[in-house]
Amino acid sequence: MKTKSIILITLLACIGISSSFAQTKKEYVEVLYFHRTQRCNTCQAIEKTTKELLEKNYKRDVKSGALVFTSVDFQQNNTNPLVEKYEIEGPTLLIIYHKKGKETVSNYTDEGFQYALSNPAKLKEILTDKINECFR
């Protein structure tokens, strides 16, 4: 009985170590959209266009966790750690590539405001290029 207990404890410890190791080595793309509580048409279009792109072209990646989308009201959630971490002071669209514990942050706020209403296809193209670059 003691032997079985020792084997079980050892096995559980190994599983815990390997899952902890896997979490620190996880590779994924995160799309963060920070917006105000009261949103203009452009702010709403940025989020809508981004979500449409992810739901249509990256459904499998979203489902697996390889691609994550988060929308944050930075005025209502000003204590949100993401707001502090990325020093958010206005509407912001970020694509963050997480690989081996490191982050590469790309800011697409200007492109969002430029194209979300006037040319959403162009915004989708720009975001697609960056997301695909991360997955290579």
VEXDREN-2710 file (C-alpha; in Angstrom, 1 decimal):
% VEXDREN-2710
k/r/px/py/pz
1/MET/0.0/0.0/0.0
2/LYS/2.9/2.4/0.8
3/THR/4.5/1.7/-2.5
4/LYS/1.2/2.6/-4.4
5/SER/0.9/5.8/-2.4
6/ILE/4.5/6.8/-3.2
7/ILE/4.1/6.0/-6.9
8/LEU/0.8/8.0/-7.0
9/ILE/2.4/11.0/-5.2
10/THR/5.4/10.9/-7.5
11/LEU/3.2/10.7/-10.6
12/LEU/1.0/13.6/-9.4
13/ALA/4.1/15.7/-8.7
14/CYS/5.5/15.0/-12.2
15/ILE/2.1/16.0/-13.8
16/GLY/2.1/19.2/-11.8
17/ILE/5.7/20.1/-12.8
18/SER/5.0/19.3/-16.5
19/SER/1.8/21.3/-16.6
20/SER/3.5/24.2/-14.9
21/PHE/6.3/24.0/-17.4
22/ALA/3.9/23.9/-20.3
23/GLN/2.1/27.0/-19.1
24/THR/5.3/29.0/-18.9
25/LYS/6.3/27.9/-22.4
26/LYS/2.8/28.4/-24.0
27/GLU/2.7/30.2/-27.3
28/TYR/-0.4/32.2/-28.2
29/VAL/-1.7/35.5/-29.7
30/GLU/-3.7/37.9/-27.6
31/VAL/-5.9/40.6/-29.1
32/LEU/-6.8/43.3/-26.6
33/TYR/-9.2/46.1/-27.2
34/PHE/-9.5/48.8/-24.6
35/HIS/-12.5/51.2/-24.9
36/ARG/-14.2/53.9/-22.9
37/THR/-17.6/53.3/-21.2
38/GLN/-19.3/55.6/-23.6
39/ARG/-18.3/54.5/-27.1
40/CYS/-18.4/56.3/-30.4
41/ASN/-19.3/54.6/-33.7
42/THR/-15.6/54.1/-34.6
43/CYS/-14.8/52.4/-31.3
44/GLN/-17.8/50.1/-31.7
45/ALA/-16.7/49.4/-35.3
46/ILE/-13.2/48.5/-34.2
47/GLU/-14.4/45.9/-31.8
48/LYS/-17.1/44.6/-34.2
49/THR/-14.6/44.3/-37.1
50/THR/-12.0/42.6/-35.0
51/LYS/-14.5/40.1/-33.6
52/GLU/-15.9/39.3/-37.0
53/LEU/-12.4/38.5/-38.3
54/LEU/-11.5/36.3/-35.4
55/GLU/-14.8/34.4/-35.5
56/LYS/-14.7/33.9/-39.2
57/ASN/-11.0/33.2/-39.9
58/TYR/-9.6/31.9/-36.6
59/LYS/-12.4/30.0/-35.0
60/ARG/-10.2/26.9/-34.4
61/ASP/-7.4/29.0/-32.9
62/VAL/-9.9/30.8/-30.6
63/LYS/-11.4/27.5/-29.5
64/SER/-8.0/26.0/-28.7
65/GLY/-6.8/29.1/-26.8
66/ALA/-4.0/29.8/-29.3
67/LEU/-5.8/33.1/-30.0
68/VAL/-7.5/35.1/-27.3
69/PHE/-9.7/38.2/-27.7
70/THR/-10.5/40.5/-24.7
71/SER/-12.4/43.7/-24.7
72/VAL/-11.9/45.9/-21.6
73/ASP/-13.7/49.0/-20.6
74/PHE/-10.7/50.8/-19.2
75/GLN/-12.8/53.5/-17.5
76/GLN/-15.0/51.1/-15.6
77/ASN/-12.1/48.7/-14.9
78/ASN/-9.3/51.1/-14.3
79/THR/-7.8/48.7/-11.7
80/ASN/-7.7/45.9/-14.2
81/PRO/-4.1/44.7/-14.3
82/LEU/-4.1/44.9/-18.1
83/VAL/-4.9/48.6/-18.0
84/GLU/-2.0/49.2/-15.7
85/LYS/0.4/46.8/-17.5
86/TYR/-0.1/48.4/-20.9
87/GLU/-0.5/51.9/-19.5
88/ILE/-3.9/52.4/-21.2
89/GLU/-5.2/56.0/-21.2
90/GLY/-7.5/55.9/-24.3
91/PRO/-9.0/53.5/-26.8
92/THR/-6.3/51.0/-27.8
93/LEU/-6.1/47.9/-30.0
94/LEU/-3.1/45.6/-29.3
95/ILE/-2.0/42.3/-30.7
96/ILE/0.4/40.6/-28.3
97/TYR/2.4/37.6/-29.3
98/HIS/3.3/35.4/-26.2
99/LYS/6.2/33.0/-26.8
100/LYS/8.4/31.3/-24.2
101/GLY/7.4/33.8/-21.5
102/LYS/8.1/36.9/-23.6
103/GLU/5.7/39.3/-25.2
104/THR/5.9/41.2/-28.4
105/VAL/3.3/44.0/-28.4
106/SER/2.0/45.6/-31.6
107/ASN/-0.3/48.6/-31.4
108/TYR/-3.0/48.9/-34.1
109/THR/-5.0/51.7/-32.7
110/ASP/-4.3/54.1/-35.5
111/GLU/-5.2/51.5/-38.1
112/GLY/-8.4/50.8/-36.2
113/PHE/-9.5/54.4/-36.2
114/GLN/-8.4/54.9/-39.8
115/TYR/-10.2/51.9/-41.3
116/ALA/-12.9/50.5/-39.0
117/LEU/-15.7/52.6/-40.4
118/SER/-14.4/53.6/-43.8
119/ASN/-12.8/50.3/-44.9
120/PRO/-13.3/47.4/-42.5
121/ALA/-11.9/45.0/-45.0
122/LYS/-8.5/46.9/-44.9
123/LEU/-8.5/46.7/-41.1
124/LYS/-9.2/43.0/-41.3
125/GLU/-6.3/42.6/-43.8
126/ILE/-3.9/44.4/-41.6
127/LEU/-4.9/42.4/-38.5
128/THR/-4.8/39.1/-40.5
129/ASP/-1.2/39.9/-41.7
130/LYS/0.0/40.4/-38.1
131/ILE/-1.8/37.4/-36.6
132/ASN/-0.5/35.1/-39.4
133/GLU/3.0/36.5/-38.8
134/CYS/2.7/35.5/-35.2
135/PHE/1.6/31.9/-36.1
136/ARG/4.5/31.3/-38.4
END
